[in-house]
Amino acid sequence: MNRNPIPARAGFTLIEVMAVVVVIGLVMGLVVPNFAARRGAELEESARLVADALHIARERAIVTGAAHRALLDLEVGTTRIDWHVDESRAFAHLSRPGDDLGRERSDDRAFSLSPPENEERNYFPIPNRFGREEWLPENIFFVGANTPDGWIEDGTVQIVFQVDGSTDYAEIVLRDNWENRVILEVQPLLEIVRIRKEEAP
C-alpha cells in the first residue's frame, strides 16, 4: 500500500508571532525616544549658538567702546556680528604692505579708547569668525523675531548693543522640521539671553 505523507504546514505559531511583536515593541521603545531627543538637541544647540553670538556682540561692545549688532537674516538663516566703526578701524586687522594678505597682526588686537575724530562710522563685520555668516543647519529655521518695531518674519533683524552693553528686549523664534520651537529671550535688565523650549503640539 502506497501512502503519501501529509506535508508539514508552513507558518508561525502564535508564540513566535507574539515574540516578534514584543521584540519590535522593545526596539521602537528604545529608538523613537532617542530619535526625538536627538532632534530636540539639534534645535537647542542651534539656539545656543545664536545666543553665544548675542553674548559676544554685547561683550565686544563694552570692551571696544563701539556699538555692535547681531544681524539675523530670517529668510536665509544666517547670523553675523558687525561693529559700528570707521573704515580705518574696521580694516586695521588686515595685513600691511609686504605681509600676506588677510593675516591678523597680534599688535592690532588693542583698541583705542580715545573718541573718533569726526570719521564717518558704519557697520562692518568684526575681524574674526563671528564676522562671517554662520548658517543654521538645513532643518532649523528662523520663524521670526519680536522687537520694539513689532513682529518681523522676513528680511533681516538686528539686535544692537550699545557701548555700555545695553539693548532692547527681543525674542527670536527658531523651529525645526518637526515644528518644535525654541524662543531666545534677550533680557537686557538681567543681561542674559534665556532659551525657552516649546514642544510641538
Secondary structure, DSSP 8 states (H G I E B T S, - for coil): -------------HHHHHHHHHHHHHHHHHHHHHHHHHHHHHHHHHHHHHHHHHHHHHHHHHHHTS-EEEEEETTTTEEEEEEEE-HHHHTTTS--TTS-TT---GGG-----S---S---EEEE-SSGGGS-EE--TTEEEEEEEETTEEE-SSEEEEEE-TTS----EEEEEEETT--EEEEEEETTTTEEEEEEE---
